[in-house]
Amino acid sequence: MVDQRFVEKRKYDIKQLWAKHHEITRQVVLGRTNVEIAEVVGCTPQTVSNVRNSPLAQERIAELGVARDANAVSISQRIEEFAPIALQVLEDIITGQMDGASVALRARAASGHLARAGYGEVQKVHALHAHVNSDDISRIKQRALNAARECGMVIEG
Protein backbone atom coordinates (compact mmCIF):
# COMPACT_ATOMS: atom_id res chain seq x y z
CA MET A 1 0.00 0.00 0.00
CA VAL A 2 1.25 3.50 -0.90
CA ASP A 3 1.65 6.03 1.89
CA GLN A 4 -0.83 8.83 1.01
CA ARG A 5 1.42 11.51 2.55
CA PHE A 6 3.78 11.18 -0.39
CA VAL A 7 1.22 11.05 -3.19
CA GLU A 8 1.04 14.32 -5.10
CA LYS A 9 -2.30 15.98 -4.47
CA ARG A 10 -4.29 17.86 -7.09
CA LYS A 11 -3.70 21.57 -7.12
CA TYR A 12 -6.30 24.04 -8.33
CA ASP A 13 -5.95 27.61 -9.48
CA ILE A 14 -8.88 29.13 -7.61
CA LYS A 15 -8.91 32.30 -9.73
CA GLN A 16 -9.13 30.21 -12.88
CA LEU A 17 -11.92 28.07 -11.41
CA TRP A 18 -13.90 31.17 -10.38
CA ALA A 19 -13.40 32.64 -13.85
CA LYS A 20 -14.79 29.44 -15.41
CA HIS A 21 -17.75 29.43 -13.02
CA HIS A 22 -18.52 33.07 -13.82
CA GLU A 23 -18.33 32.37 -17.55
CA ILE A 24 -20.61 29.35 -17.17
CA THR A 25 -23.24 31.39 -15.30
CA ARG A 26 -22.98 34.18 -17.89
CA GLN A 27 -23.48 31.69 -20.72
CA VAL A 28 -26.47 30.14 -18.90
CA VAL A 29 -28.12 33.56 -18.71
CA LEU A 30 -27.55 33.94 -22.45
CA GLY A 31 -29.56 30.76 -22.95
CA ARG A 32 -26.83 28.43 -24.13
CA THR A 33 -27.03 24.66 -23.60
CA ASN A 34 -24.66 22.69 -21.37
CA VAL A 35 -22.90 21.22 -24.41
CA GLU A 36 -22.42 24.65 -26.03
CA ILE A 37 -21.11 26.13 -22.77
CA ALA A 38 -18.76 23.18 -22.21
CA GLU A 39 -17.21 23.73 -25.66
CA VAL A 40 -16.72 27.46 -25.03
CA VAL A 41 -15.35 27.11 -21.49
CA GLY A 42 -13.32 23.94 -22.07
CA CYS A 43 -14.92 21.53 -19.63
CA THR A 44 -17.45 18.71 -19.66
CA PRO A 45 -21.22 19.19 -19.93
CA GLN A 46 -21.50 17.50 -16.53
CA THR A 47 -19.29 20.19 -15.00
CA VAL A 48 -21.53 22.84 -16.56
CA SER A 49 -24.56 21.07 -15.09
CA ASN A 50 -22.94 20.94 -11.65
CA VAL A 51 -22.14 24.65 -11.73
CA ARG A 52 -25.56 25.55 -13.20
CA ASN A 53 -27.36 23.72 -10.39
CA SER A 54 -25.24 24.94 -7.49
CA PRO A 55 -27.00 27.35 -5.10
CA LEU A 56 -24.36 30.04 -5.59
CA ALA A 57 -24.69 29.88 -9.37
CA GLN A 58 -28.49 29.85 -9.17
CA GLU A 59 -28.38 33.08 -7.16
CA ARG A 60 -25.97 34.70 -9.62
CA ILE A 61 -28.01 33.53 -12.62
CA ALA A 62 -31.10 35.15 -11.10
CA GLU A 63 -29.20 38.42 -10.54
CA LEU A 64 -27.85 38.45 -14.08
CA GLY A 65 -31.30 37.61 -15.47
CA VAL A 66 -32.86 40.58 -13.68
CA ALA A 67 -30.10 42.88 -14.96
CA ARG A 68 -30.54 41.54 -18.51
CA ASP A 69 -34.31 42.04 -18.33
CA ALA A 70 -33.94 45.60 -17.01
CA ASN A 71 -31.46 46.38 -19.78
CA ALA A 72 -33.89 45.05 -22.39
CA VAL A 73 -36.66 47.25 -20.97
CA SER A 74 -34.35 50.28 -21.07
CA ILE A 75 -33.39 49.63 -24.69
CA SER A 76 -37.03 49.13 -25.61
CA GLN A 77 -37.93 52.49 -24.03
CA ARG A 78 -35.16 54.26 -25.96
CA ILE A 79 -36.31 52.68 -29.23
CA GLU A 80 -39.89 53.77 -28.62
CA GLU A 81 -38.77 57.33 -27.81
CA PHE A 82 -36.76 57.51 -31.04
CA ALA A 83 -39.50 56.02 -33.27
CA PRO A 84 -41.16 59.39 -34.06
CA ILE A 85 -37.84 60.75 -35.38
CA ALA A 86 -37.42 57.68 -37.60
CA LEU A 87 -40.96 58.13 -38.84
CA GLN A 88 -40.24 61.79 -39.66
CA VAL A 89 -37.15 60.75 -41.67
CA LEU A 90 -39.27 58.32 -43.69
CA GLU A 91 -41.91 60.99 -44.27
CA ASP A 92 -39.20 63.45 -45.42
CA ILE A 93 -37.82 60.85 -47.84
CA ILE A 94 -41.26 60.04 -49.23
CA THR A 95 -42.17 63.72 -49.69
CA GLY A 96 -38.76 64.56 -51.19
CA GLN A 97 -37.65 66.93 -48.42
CA MET A 98 -34.51 64.98 -47.46
CA ASP A 99 -31.19 66.74 -48.15
CA GLY A 100 -27.60 65.65 -47.58
CA ALA A 101 -26.84 62.03 -46.71
CA SER A 102 -27.69 59.09 -48.91
CA VAL A 103 -31.43 58.67 -48.99
CA ALA A 104 -31.11 54.87 -49.26
CA LEU A 105 -28.93 54.71 -46.14
CA ARG A 106 -31.22 56.92 -44.09
CA ALA A 107 -34.31 55.05 -45.28
CA ARG A 108 -32.78 51.70 -44.24
CA ALA A 109 -31.83 53.10 -40.84
CA ALA A 110 -35.27 54.61 -40.27
CA SER A 111 -37.07 51.45 -41.43
CA GLY A 112 -34.90 49.29 -39.19
CA HIS A 113 -35.62 51.51 -36.24
CA LEU A 114 -39.35 51.44 -36.86
CA ALA A 115 -39.16 47.65 -37.06
CA ARG A 116 -37.49 47.54 -33.65
CA ALA A 117 -40.25 49.78 -32.30
CA GLY A 118 -42.82 47.23 -33.47
CA TYR A 119 -43.80 48.87 -36.75
CA GLY A 120 -41.81 46.72 -39.16
CA GLU A 121 -42.92 44.85 -42.23
CA VAL A 122 -44.97 41.71 -41.74
CA GLN A 123 -42.80 38.66 -41.20
CA LYS A 124 -43.42 34.94 -40.87
CA VAL A 125 -44.49 34.07 -37.34
CA HIS A 126 -43.17 30.99 -35.54
CA ALA A 127 -45.36 29.66 -32.75
CA LEU A 128 -44.01 28.28 -29.51
CA HIS A 129 -46.06 25.88 -27.46
CA ALA A 130 -45.28 25.31 -23.80
CA HIS A 131 -46.95 23.91 -20.72
CA VAL A 132 -46.65 26.09 -17.65
CA ASN A 133 -48.12 25.64 -14.22
CA SER A 134 -49.21 28.24 -11.71
CA ASP A 135 -45.75 28.25 -10.06
CA ASP A 136 -44.12 29.02 -13.43
CA ILE A 137 -46.58 31.86 -14.03
CA SER A 138 -45.97 33.27 -10.55
CA ARG A 139 -42.19 33.24 -11.13
CA ILE A 140 -42.60 34.93 -14.52
CA LYS A 141 -44.82 37.62 -13.00
CA GLN A 142 -42.36 38.18 -10.14
CA ARG A 143 -39.39 38.53 -12.54
CA ALA A 144 -41.35 41.03 -14.65
CA LEU A 145 -42.35 43.02 -11.58
CA ASN A 146 -38.77 43.06 -10.25
CA ALA A 147 -37.44 44.23 -13.62
CA ALA A 148 -40.09 46.95 -13.82
CA ARG A 149 -39.26 48.14 -10.29
CA GLU A 150 -35.54 48.17 -11.04
CA CYS A 151 -35.93 50.39 -14.12
CA GLY A 152 -38.44 52.70 -12.41
CA MET A 153 -41.56 51.68 -14.32
CA VAL A 154 -43.25 50.58 -11.09
CA ILE A 155 -43.03 52.61 -7.92
CA GLU A 156 -44.27 51.23 -4.62
CA GLY A 157 -46.77 53.51 -2.90
N, C-alpha and C positions, 0 to 999 in steps of 0.2 A: 504494500500500500504506500502511496506517495504522501509525504508530509505536506499538508495544505499550506503551511507557512511559507513554503518555498515555490509554490506555484504562482506564476505571474497572474495578477488579477486584471480584469478589464479596467481600462481607464476611459473616462468620458470627458469630452470638452463641453462643459455645461453651457457655455455661451452658444456653442454651435447647436446643441440640442434645443435650447430655448428658441434660437432663430428658426430652426426647422418647425417647432411647434407653432410659432407665430405665423409662419408661412402656411402651414396646414390650415390653421383656423381662418386665415385670410382667404385662402382658396375655397374653403367650405362656404364662407359667406358669399363668394362669387358664384356658387352653385355648381362647382365642379364635382365630379364623381371621385370615389376613393382611388380608382385606377388612374385617372387623369392626374390627381394630386400626387400620387406615388411616383409617377413618371417625372413630374416637374421637380419634386423635392428630392428624389433619389432614395426612396425607401420602399417598403412593401405596402400593399393595400391594407394589410392587417394592422400595420403600424399607424396608418392614417385613421383606420377605424378606432383603434385604441385612443388616439389623441382626440378624435372627433367626439367620442363618448365620455371622455373624462369630465368631471364636474368643473374643473378650472377652464377647460376649453369651451364647455357649454356656456359658461358665464360670459366669456370673451366673445363668443359667436353671437350671443344675444346683444351685447353692447355694440359690436360692429354692425349688426343688422339694423339696430335702431339708428345708428349714425348714417348708414347707407340710405335708409328710408327717408330720414330727414333731409339728406342731401338731394334725393330725388324730388322731394316736395319743393325744395328751394329752387331747383333748376326748372321745375314745371311752372312755378310762379313767375320766374324771370321770362320764360318763353311766352307765357300768356300776356305779360306786360308789354313785351316787344311786338306782339302780333299786329297791333294796329299800325305800327310803323311799316312792317312788312307789307301789309295790305295797301298802305298808301303808295309804296314803291310800285307795287303791281298796277295800281290804278294809274299812276303817272306814266308807266310804260305803255299801258293800253291806250291812254289818251294822247300819247306822244309828247308829254311834257318832260321827259327824262333827258337831262344833259350830262355830259361828262363820261363817266365810266361805261364800260361795255354793257349794253342793255341785256345781252344774253346772260352775262355773269350775274348781274343784279337780279334778273328775273329768276334765275336758278336759286340764288340765295334767299330771295323773298318767298318763293314757292316752298323751298325746304323748310323755312321757318314756319310758314303757315301749316305745313304738314305736321310739324312737331307740336303745334298748338292745337292740333285736332281737326284742322280744316284742309287736310290733304286730299289727293285724288283717291277714288275708291280702289281698294286693293282686295285681293282674295283673303277671306277670313278662314282661319284654322280654329276649329273648336277643340276645347279641352274638357274632358269629362273626369270628374273626381268625386269620390265619396268622402264627405266630411261629417264629423259628428258634432255634437253641441260643444264639446271641449275644444275641438279645432276652431270652431267659429268664435268661441270666447277668446282664445289666444289671438286670433287674427284681429278681432275688435280691439283687444288690449294693445297690441303692437301699433295699430293705426292711431289709437288715442294717444299713446306715448309719443309717437312721431309727431303728431299734430301739436301736442303740448310743447315738445322740444323746439319746434320751429315757430311757436307763437300763434298758431292758428286757433288754439283752444286755450282759454284763460279760465282758471278756476275762480269761482266767485265766492 
